[in-house]
Amino acid sequence: MPFKPVEHPKCPKCGKSVYAAEEMVAGGYKWHKFCFKCTMCNKLLDSMTCCEHAAELYCRQCHCRRWGPKGIGFGIGGGTLTMDTGEQFGNKEVDMTSVDSRFVLCVLY
């Protein structure tokens, strides 16, 4: 019977074998300690701060930016107005030029 080496799981980020001494587990995948970082901001993560989506890791803040709810109701008022469309996070272009005339901003003094 020929010798057959043990098959080690592959890291989804770099594609190399992950050994027991360096493995981190999230989302059913095994990662290297230094590959276990946010896809968007490259912040090193731990088991409490990671969110996995489609074999990619995100910190909680970047995961909410990329995959969280969007639209009105999550921040209303002058302090939350922005012209950011979220293109740097992979969001599709949003038409920011059309304004619904039914909504009027009233300021009470």
KEKOLSE-303361 format. One record per atom (N, C-alpha, C): atom name; x, y, z; residue number from 1. Coordinates in steps of 0.1 Angstrom, whole numbers. Example, Ala and Ser with C-alpha at 12.3 -4.5 7.8 and 13.67 -1.06 7.14 Angstrom:
KEKOLSE-303361
<r atom="N" X="132" Y="-57" Z="78" seq="1"/>
<r atom="CA" X="123" Y="-45" Z="78" seq="1"/>
<r atom="C" X="132" Y="-33" Z="78" seq="1"/>
<r atom="N" X="128" Y="-22" Z="71" seq="2"/>
<r atom="CA" X="137" Y="-11" Z="71" seq="2"/>
<r atom="C" X="129" Y="0" Z="79" seq="2"/>
END
This chain:
KEKOLSE-303361
<r atom="N" X="8" Y="-12" Z="0" seq="1"/>
<r atom="CA" X="0" Y="0" Z="0" seq="1"/>
<r atom="C" X="9" Y="12" Z="0" seq="1"/>
<r atom="N" X="8" Y="21" Z="-10" seq="2"/>
<r atom="CA" X="16" Y="33" Z="-11" seq="2"/>
<r atom="C" X="12" Y="43" Z="0" seq="2"/>
<r atom="N" X="23" Y="51" Z="3" seq="3"/>
<r atom="CA" X="21" Y="62" Z="13" seq="3"/>
<r atom="C" X="13" Y="73" Z="6" seq="3"/>
<r atom="N" X="3" Y="78" Z="13" seq="4"/>
<r atom="CA" X="-5" Y="90" Z="8" seq="4"/>
<r atom="C" X="-5" Y="101" Z="18" seq="4"/>
<r atom="N" X="0" Y="113" Z="15" seq="5"/>
<r atom="CA" X="1" Y="123" Z="25" seq="5"/>
<r atom="C" X="-13" Y="128" Z="29" seq="5"/>
<r atom="N" X="-14" Y="134" Z="41" seq="6"/>
<r atom="CA" X="-27" Y="139" Z="46" seq="6"/>
<r atom="C" X="-31" Y="151" Z="38" seq="6"/>
<r atom="N" X="-43" Y="152" Z="34" seq="7"/>
<r atom="CA" X="-48" Y="164" Z="27" seq="7"/>
<r atom="C" X="-52" Y="175" Z="37" seq="7"/>
<r atom="N" X="-46" Y="186" Z="36" seq="8"/>
<r atom="CA" X="-49" Y="197" Z="44" seq="8"/>
<r atom="C" X="-59" Y="207" Z="37" seq="8"/>
<r atom="N" X="-68" Y="213" Z="44" seq="9"/>
<r atom="CA" X="-78" Y="222" Z="38" seq="9"/>
<r atom="C" X="-70" Y="234" Z="32" seq="9"/>
<r atom="N" X="-75" Y="240" Z="22" seq="10"/>
<r atom="CA" X="-69" Y="252" Z="15" seq="10"/>
<r atom="C" X="-76" Y="265" Z="20" seq="10"/>
<r atom="N" X="-67" Y="275" Z="22" seq="11"/>
<r atom="CA" X="-72" Y="288" Z="26" seq="11"/>
<r atom="C" X="-80" Y="294" Z="14" seq="11"/>
<r atom="N" X="-92" Y="299" Z="16" seq="12"/>
<r atom="CA" X="-99" Y="306" Z="5" seq="12"/>
<r atom="C" X="-93" Y="319" Z="0" seq="12"/>
<r atom="N" X="-85" Y="325" Z="8" seq="13"/>
<r atom="CA" X="-79" Y="338" Z="4" seq="13"/>
<r atom="C" X="-66" Y="336" Z="-4" seq="13"/>
<r atom="N" X="-57" Y="327" Z="0" seq="14"/>
<r atom="CA" X="-44" Y="325" Z="-7" seq="14"/>
<r atom="C" X="-43" Y="312" Z="-14" seq="14"/>
<r atom="N" X="-52" Y="302" Z="-11" seq="15"/>
<r atom="CA" X="-52" Y="289" Z="-18" seq="15"/>
<r atom="C" X="-41" Y="280" Z="-13" seq="15"/>
<r atom="N" X="-34" Y="283" Z="-2" seq="16"/>
<r atom="CA" X="-23" Y="274" Z="3" seq="16"/>
<r atom="C" X="-29" Y="265" Z="14" seq="16"/>
<r atom="N" X="-22" Y="255" Z="17" seq="17"/>
<r atom="CA" X="-26" Y="246" Z="28" seq="17"/>
<r atom="C" X="-26" Y="252" Z="42" seq="17"/>
<r atom="N" X="-36" Y="249" Z="50" seq="18"/>
<r atom="CA" X="-37" Y="255" Z="63" seq="18"/>
<r atom="C" X="-34" Y="244" Z="73" seq="18"/>
<r atom="N" X="-24" Y="246" Z="81" seq="19"/>
<r atom="CA" X="-21" Y="236" Z="91" seq="19"/>
<r atom="C" X="-27" Y="239" Z="105" seq="19"/>
<r atom="N" X="-28" Y="229" Z="114" seq="20"/>
<r atom="CA" X="-35" Y="231" Z="126" seq="20"/>
<r atom="C" X="-30" Y="242" Z="135" seq="20"/>
<r atom="N" X="-17" Y="245" Z="135" seq="21"/>
<r atom="CA" X="-11" Y="255" Z="143" seq="21"/>
<r atom="C" X="-14" Y="269" Z="139" seq="21"/>
<r atom="N" X="-19" Y="271" Z="126" seq="22"/>
<r atom="CA" X="-21" Y="285" Z="122" seq="22"/>
<r atom="C" X="-36" Y="287" Z="117" seq="22"/>
<r atom="N" X="-45" Y="278" Z="120" seq="23"/>
<r atom="CA" X="-58" Y="279" Z="114" seq="23"/>
<r atom="C" X="-67" Y="287" Z="122" seq="23"/>
<r atom="N" X="-76" Y="295" Z="115" seq="24"/>
<r atom="CA" X="-87" Y="302" Z="121" seq="24"/>
<r atom="C" X="-99" Y="297" Z="113" seq="24"/>
<r atom="N" X="-111" Y="296" Z="120" seq="25"/>
<r atom="CA" X="-122" Y="290" Z="113" seq="25"/>
<r atom="C" X="-133" Y="300" Z="113" seq="25"/>
<r atom="N" X="-140" Y="302" Z="102" seq="26"/>
<r atom="CA" X="-151" Y="311" Z="100" seq="26"/>
<r atom="C" X="-159" Y="307" Z="88" seq="26"/>
<r atom="N" X="-172" Y="306" Z="89" seq="27"/>
<r atom="CA" X="-181" Y="303" Z="78" seq="27"/>
<r atom="C" X="-178" Y="289" Z="72" seq="27"/>
<r atom="N" X="-173" Y="280" Z="79" seq="28"/>
<r atom="CA" X="-171" Y="267" Z="74" seq="28"/>
<r atom="C" X="-158" Y="265" Z="67" seq="28"/>
<r atom="N" X="-150" Y="276" Z="66" seq="29"/>
<r atom="CA" X="-137" Y="275" Z="60" seq="29"/>
<r atom="C" X="-126" Y="277" Z="70" seq="29"/>
<r atom="N" X="-114" Y="272" Z="67" seq="30"/>
<r atom="CA" X="-102" Y="274" Z="75" seq="30"/>
<r atom="C" X="-93" Y="283" Z="68" seq="30"/>
<r atom="N" X="-88" Y="293" Z="76" seq="31"/>
<r atom="CA" X="-80" Y="304" Z="71" seq="31"/>
<r atom="C" X="-66" Y="305" Z="78" seq="31"/>
<r atom="N" X="-56" Y="310" Z="72" seq="32"/>
<r atom="CA" X="-44" Y="313" Z="79" seq="32"/>
<r atom="C" X="-46" Y="325" Z="89" seq="32"/>
<r atom="N" X="-38" Y="326" Z="99" seq="33"/>
<r atom="CA" X="-40" Y="338" Z="108" seq="33"/>
<r atom="C" X="-38" Y="351" Z="101" seq="33"/>
<r atom="N" X="-28" Y="352" Z="92" seq="34"/>
<r atom="CA" X="-26" Y="365" Z="85" seq="34"/>
<r atom="C" X="-35" Y="367" Z="73" seq="34"/>
<r atom="N" X="-42" Y="357" Z="69" seq="35"/>
<r atom="CA" X="-52" Y="358" Z="58" seq="35"/>
<r atom="C" X="-66" Y="362" Z="64" seq="35"/>
<r atom="N" X="-67" Y="361" Z="78" seq="36"/>
<r atom="CA" X="-79" Y="363" Z="85" seq="36"/>
<r atom="C" X="-81" Y="378" Z="87" seq="36"/>
<r atom="N" X="-83" Y="385" Z="77" seq="37"/>
<r atom="CA" X="-85" Y="400" Z="78" seq="37"/>
<r atom="C" X="-96" Y="404" Z="68" seq="37"/>
<r atom="N" X="-101" Y="416" Z="71" seq="38"/>
<r atom="CA" X="-112" Y="422" Z="63" seq="38"/>
<r atom="C" X="-108" Y="424" Z="48" seq="38"/>
<r atom="N" X="-117" Y="420" Z="39" seq="39"/>
<r atom="CA" X="-114" Y="421" Z="25" seq="39"/>
<r atom="C" X="-114" Y="436" Z="21" seq="39"/>
<r atom="N" X="-121" Y="445" Z="28" seq="40"/>
<r atom="CA" X="-122" Y="459" Z="23" seq="40"/>
<r atom="C" X="-111" Y="467" Z="30" seq="40"/>
<r atom="N" X="-110" Y="466" Z="43" seq="41"/>
<r atom="CA" X="-101" Y="476" Z="51" seq="41"/>
<r atom="C" X="-88" Y="469" Z="56" seq="41"/>
<r atom="N" X="-87" Y="456" Z="54" seq="42"/>
<r atom="CA" X="-75" Y="448" Z="58" seq="42"/>
<r atom="C" X="-72" Y="448" Z="73" seq="42"/>
<r atom="N" X="-82" Y="451" Z="81" seq="43"/>
<r atom="CA" X="-81" Y="450" Z="95" seq="43"/>
<r atom="C" X="-80" Y="435" Z="100" seq="43"/>
<r atom="N" X="-71" Y="432" Z="108" seq="44"/>
<r atom="CA" X="-70" Y="418" Z="113" seq="44"/>
<r atom="C" X="-82" Y="415" Z="122" seq="44"/>
<r atom="N" X="-88" Y="404" Z="120" seq="45"/>
<r atom="CA" X="-100" Y="400" Z="127" seq="45"/>
<r atom="C" X="-98" Y="389" Z="137" seq="45"/>
<r atom="N" X="-107" Y="387" Z="146" seq="46"/>
<r atom="CA" X="-107" Y="375" Z="155" seq="46"/>
<r atom="C" X="-121" Y="369" Z="153" seq="46"/>
<r atom="N" X="-124" Y="359" Z="161" seq="47"/>
<r atom="CA" X="-136" Y="351" Z="159" seq="47"/>
<r atom="C" X="-149" Y="360" Z="163" seq="47"/>
<r atom="N" X="-147" Y="370" Z="171" seq="48"/>
<r atom="CA" X="-158" Y="378" Z="175" seq="48"/>
<r atom="C" X="-161" Y="390" Z="166" seq="48"/>
<r atom="N" X="-151" Y="394" Z="158" seq="49"/>
<r atom="CA" X="-153" Y="406" Z="150" seq="49"/>
<r atom="C" X="-154" Y="403" Z="135" seq="49"/>
<r atom="N" X="-155" Y="390" Z="131" seq="50"/>
<r atom="CA" X="-156" Y="387" Z="117" seq="50"/>
<r atom="C" X="-170" Y="384" Z="112" seq="50"/>
<r atom="N" X="-173" Y="387" Z="100" seq="51"/>
<r atom="CA" X="-185" Y="384" Z="93" seq="51"/>
<r atom="C" X="-181" Y="378" Z="80" seq="51"/>
<r atom="N" X="-186" Y="366" Z="77" seq="52"/>
<r atom="CA" X="-182" Y="359" Z="64" seq="52"/>
<r atom="C" X="-194" Y="360" Z="54" seq="52"/>
<r atom="N" X="-190" Y="363" Z="42" seq="53"/>
<r atom="CA" X="-200" Y="363" Z="31" seq="53"/>
<r atom="C" X="-194" Y="358" Z="18" seq="53"/>
<r atom="N" X="-199" Y="347" Z="13" seq="54"/>
<r atom="CA" X="-194" Y="342" Z="0" seq="54"/>
<r atom="C" X="-179" Y="339" Z="0" seq="54"/>
<r atom="N" X="-174" Y="333" Z="11" seq="55"/>
<r atom="CA" X="-160" Y="329" Z="13" seq="55"/>
<r atom="C" X="-151" Y="342" Z="13" seq="55"/>
<r atom="N" X="-156" Y="353" Z="18" seq="56"/>
<r atom="CA" X="-148" Y="365" Z="20" seq="56"/>
<r atom="C" X="-151" Y="370" Z="34" seq="56"/>
<r atom="N" X="-141" Y="375" Z="41" seq="57"/>
<r atom="CA" X="-142" Y="380" Z="54" seq="57"/>
<r atom="C" X="-143" Y="395" Z="54" seq="57"/>
<r atom="N" X="-152" Y="400" Z="64" seq="58"/>
<r atom="CA" X="-154" Y="414" Z="66" seq="58"/>
<r atom="C" X="-154" Y="417" Z="80" seq="58"/>
<r atom="N" X="-150" Y="429" Z="85" seq="59"/>
<r atom="CA" X="-152" Y="433" Z="98" seq="59"/>
<r atom="C" X="-167" Y="437" Z="99" seq="59"/>
<r atom="N" X="-172" Y="439" Z="111" seq="60"/>
<r atom="CA" X="-186" Y="442" Z="112" seq="60"/>
<r atom="C" X="-190" Y="455" Z="105" seq="60"/>
<r atom="N" X="-182" Y="465" Z="106" seq="61"/>
<r atom="CA" X="-185" Y="478" Z="100" seq="61"/>
<r atom="C" X="-185" Y="477" Z="84" seq="61"/>
<r atom="N" X="-175" Y="471" Z="78" seq="62"/>
<r atom="CA" X="-175" Y="469" Z="64" seq="62"/>
<r atom="C" X="-186" Y="460" Z="59" seq="62"/>
<r atom="N" X="-189" Y="450" Z="67" seq="63"/>
<r atom="CA" X="-200" Y="441" Z="63" seq="63"/>
<r atom="C" X="-213" Y="448" Z="62" seq="63"/>
<r atom="N" X="-216" Y="457" Z="72" seq="64"/>
<r atom="CA" X="-228" Y="465" Z="72" seq="64"/>
<r atom="C" X="-228" Y="475" Z="60" seq="64"/>
<r atom="N" X="-216" Y="481" Z="57" seq="65"/>
<r atom="CA" X="-216" Y="490" Z="46" seq="65"/>
<r atom="C" X="-219" Y="483" Z="33" seq="65"/>
<r atom="N" X="-213" Y="471" Z="31" seq="66"/>
<r atom="CA" X="-214" Y="464" Z="18" seq="66"/>
<r atom="C" X="-227" Y="456" Z="17" seq="66"/>
<r atom="N" X="-232" Y="449" Z="27" seq="67"/>
<r atom="CA" X="-243" Y="440" Z="26" seq="67"/>
<r atom="C" X="-255" Y="444" Z="35" seq="67"/>
<r atom="N" X="-253" Y="455" Z="43" seq="68"/>
<r atom="CA" X="-264" Y="459" Z="52" seq="68"/>
<r atom="C" X="-275" Y="466" Z="46" seq="68"/>
<r atom="N" X="-286" Y="470" Z="53" seq="69"/>
<r atom="CA" X="-297" Y="477" Z="48" seq="69"/>
<r atom="C" X="-293" Y="491" Z="43" seq="69"/>
<r atom="N" X="-299" Y="496" Z="33" seq="70"/>
<r atom="CA" X="-296" Y="509" Z="27" seq="70"/>
<r atom="C" X="-309" Y="516" Z="25" seq="70"/>
<r atom="N" X="-309" Y="529" Z="25" seq="71"/>
<r atom="CA" X="-321" Y="537" Z="22" seq="71"/>
<r atom="C" X="-325" Y="546" Z="33" seq="71"/>
<r atom="N" X="-336" Y="552" Z="32" seq="72"/>
<r atom="CA" X="-341" Y="561" Z="42" seq="72"/>
<r atom="C" X="-346" Y="554" Z="54" seq="72"/>
<r atom="N" X="-345" Y="560" Z="65" seq="73"/>
<r atom="CA" X="-350" Y="553" Z="78" seq="73"/>
<r atom="C" X="-338" Y="549" Z="87" seq="73"/>
<r atom="N" X="-326" Y="549" Z="81" seq="74"/>
<r atom="CA" X="-315" Y="545" Z="89" seq="74"/>
<r atom="C" X="-306" Y="557" Z="93" seq="74"/>
<r atom="N" X="-311" Y="569" Z="90" seq="75"/>
<r atom="CA" X="-304" Y="581" Z="93" seq="75"/>
<r atom="C" X="-311" Y="592" Z="87" seq="75"/>
<r atom="N" X="-318" Y="600" Z="94" seq="76"/>
<r atom="CA" X="-326" Y="611" Z="89" seq="76"/>
<r atom="C" X="-321" Y="624" Z="95" seq="76"/>
<r atom="N" X="-319" Y="634" Z="87" seq="77"/>
<r atom="CA" X="-315" Y="647" Z="93" seq="77"/>
<r atom="C" X="-303" Y="652" Z="86" seq="77"/>
<r atom="N" X="-300" Y="665" Z="89" seq="78"/>
<r atom="CA" X="-289" Y="671" Z="83" seq="78"/>
<r atom="C" X="-275" Y="665" Z="85" seq="78"/>
<r atom="N" X="-273" Y="658" Z="96" seq="79"/>
<r atom="CA" X="-261" Y="652" Z="100" seq="79"/>
<r atom="C" X="-258" Y="640" Z="92" seq="79"/>
<r atom="N" X="-268" Y="634" Z="85" seq="80"/>
<r atom="CA" X="-266" Y="622" Z="78" seq="80"/>
<r atom="C" X="-267" Y="624" Z="63" seq="80"/>
<r atom="N" X="-268" Y="636" Z="58" seq="81"/>
<r atom="CA" X="-269" Y="638" Z="44" seq="81"/>
<r atom="C" X="-255" Y="636" Z="37" seq="81"/>
<r atom="N" X="-255" Y="629" Z="26" seq="82"/>
<r atom="CA" X="-242" Y="626" Z="20" seq="82"/>
<r atom="C" X="-244" Y="624" Z="5" seq="82"/>
<r atom="N" X="-234" Y="627" Z="-3" seq="83"/>
<r atom="CA" X="-235" Y="624" Z="-17" seq="83"/>
<r atom="C" X="-227" Y="612" Z="-21" seq="83"/>
<r atom="N" X="-223" Y="604" Z="-11" seq="84"/>
<r atom="CA" X="-216" Y="592" Z="-13" seq="84"/>
<r atom="C" X="-225" Y="581" Z="-19" seq="84"/>
<r atom="N" X="-221" Y="575" Z="-30" seq="85"/>
<r atom="CA" X="-230" Y="565" Z="-36" seq="85"/>
<r atom="C" X="-225" Y="551" Z="-32" seq="85"/>
<r atom="N" X="-214" Y="550" Z="-25" seq="86"/>
<r atom="CA" X="-209" Y="537" Z="-21" seq="86"/>
<r atom="C" X="-202" Y="529" Z="-32" seq="86"/>
<r atom="N" X="-197" Y="535" Z="-42" seq="87"/>
<r atom="CA" X="-191" Y="528" Z="-53" seq="87"/>
<r atom="C" X="-178" Y="521" Z="-48" seq="87"/>
<r atom="N" X="-171" Y="527" Z="-38" seq="88"/>
<r atom="CA" X="-158" Y="521" Z="-33" seq="88"/>
<r atom="C" X="-161" Y="508" Z="-26" seq="88"/>
<r atom="N" X="-174" Y="505" Z="-23" seq="89"/>
<r atom="CA" X="-177" Y="493" Z="-16" seq="89"/>
<r atom="C" X="-183" Y="483" Z="-26" seq="89"/>
<r atom="N" X="-184" Y="486" Z="-38" seq="90"/>
<r atom="CA" X="-189" Y="477" Z="-48" seq="90"/>
<r atom="C" X="-204" Y="479" Z="-51" seq="90"/>
<r atom="N" X="-210" Y="490" Z="-45" seq="91"/>
<r atom="CA" X="-224" Y="492" Z="-48" seq="91"/>
<r atom="C" X="-226" Y="498" Z="-62" seq="91"/>
<r atom="N" X="-237" Y="495" Z="-68" seq="92"/>
<r atom="CA" X="-240" Y="500" Z="-81" seq="92"/>
<r atom="C" X="-243" Y="515" Z="-80" seq="92"/>
<r atom="N" X="-242" Y="522" Z="-92" seq="93"/>
<r atom="CA" X="-244" Y="536" Z="-92" seq="93"/>
<r atom="C" X="-258" Y="539" Z="-89" seq="93"/>
<r atom="N" X="-260" Y="549" Z="-80" seq="94"/>
<r atom="CA" X="-274" Y="553" Z="-76" seq="94"/>
<r atom="C" X="-276" Y="567" Z="-82" seq="94"/>
<r atom="N" X="-289" Y="569" Z="-87" seq="95"/>
<r atom="CA" X="-292" Y="582" Z="-93" seq="95"/>
<r atom="C" X="-295" Y="591" Z="-81" seq="95"/>
<r atom="N" X="-286" Y="601" Z="-79" seq="96"/>
<r atom="CA" X="-288" Y="610" Z="-68" seq="96"/>
<r atom="C" X="-294" Y="623" Z="-73" seq="96"/>
<r atom="N" X="-297" Y="625" Z="-86" seq="97"/>
<r atom="CA" X="-301" Y="637" Z="-91" seq="97"/>
<r atom="C" X="-316" Y="639" Z="-90" seq="97"/>
<r atom="N" X="-324" Y="628" Z="-90" seq="98"/>
<r atom="CA" X="-338" Y="630" Z="-90" seq="98"/>
<r atom="C" X="-343" Y="632" Z="-76" seq="98"/>
<r atom="N" X="-352" Y="641" Z="-74" seq="99"/>
<r atom="CA" X="-357" Y="644" Z="-61" seq="99"/>
<r atom="C" X="-372" Y="643" Z="-62" seq="99"/>
<r atom="N" X="-378" Y="636" Z="-52" seq="100"/>
<r atom="CA" X="-393" Y="635" Z="-52" seq="100"/>
<r atom="C" X="-399" Y="647" Z="-47" seq="100"/>
<r atom="N" X="-408" Y="654" Z="-54" seq="101"/>
<r atom="CA" X="-413" Y="667" Z="-50" seq="101"/>
<r atom="C" X="-423" Y="665" Z="-39" seq="101"/>
<r atom="N" X="-427" Y="653" Z="-35" seq="102"/>
<r atom="CA" X="-437" Y="651" Z="-24" seq="102"/>
<r atom="C" X="-431" Y="654" Z="-11" seq="102"/>
<r atom="N" X="-418" Y="652" Z="-10" seq="103"/>
<r atom="CA" X="-411" Y="654" Z="3" seq="103"/>
<r atom="C" X="-404" Y="667" Z="4" seq="103"/>
<r atom="N" X="-408" Y="675" Z="14" seq="104"/>
<r atom="CA" X="-403" Y="688" Z="16" seq="104"/>
<r atom="C" X="-396" Y="689" Z="30" seq="104"/>
<r atom="N" X="-385" Y="695" Z="30" seq="105"/>
<r atom="CA" X="-378" Y="696" Z="43" seq="105"/>
<r atom="C" X="-382" Y="708" Z="50" seq="105"/>
<r atom="N" X="-388" Y="707" Z="62" seq="106"/>
<r atom="CA" X="-393" Y="718" Z="70" seq="106"/>
<r atom="C" X="-384" Y="720" Z="82" seq="106"/>
<r atom="N" X="-379" Y="732" Z="84" seq="107"/>
<r atom="CA" X="-371" Y="735" Z="95" seq="107"/>
<r atom="C" X="-379" Y="744" Z="105" seq="107"/>
<r atom="N" X="-380" Y="740" Z="117" seq="108"/>
<r atom="CA" X="-387" Y="748" Z="127" seq="108"/>
<r atom="C" X="-378" Y="755" Z="136" seq="108"/>
<r atom="N" X="-380" Y="768" Z="138" seq="109"/>
<r atom="CA" X="-371" Y="776" Z="147" seq="109"/>
<r atom="C" X="-378" Y="779" Z="159" seq="109"/>
END
